[in-house]
Amino acid sequence: MDKNLLGILACPVCKGELLYDSTNLELICRFDRLAYPIIDEIPVMLESRARRVGEEEL
């Protein structure tokens, strides 16, 4: 994941900061507890494609 791109991306729901999970290839919003997938190096920033993140994953 490009560090410059990560610096300008924000959660589409709350506009908060996203954390990069290199293991699962996801961008995670801690506030909304949503994980957005990264497919073919492209973040899919759609709430409908995000998965809920459990407390233990944060």
Secondary structure, 3 states (H helix, E strand, C coil): CCHHHHHHCCCCCCCCCCEEECCCCEEEECCCCEEEEEECCEECCCHHHCEECCHHHC
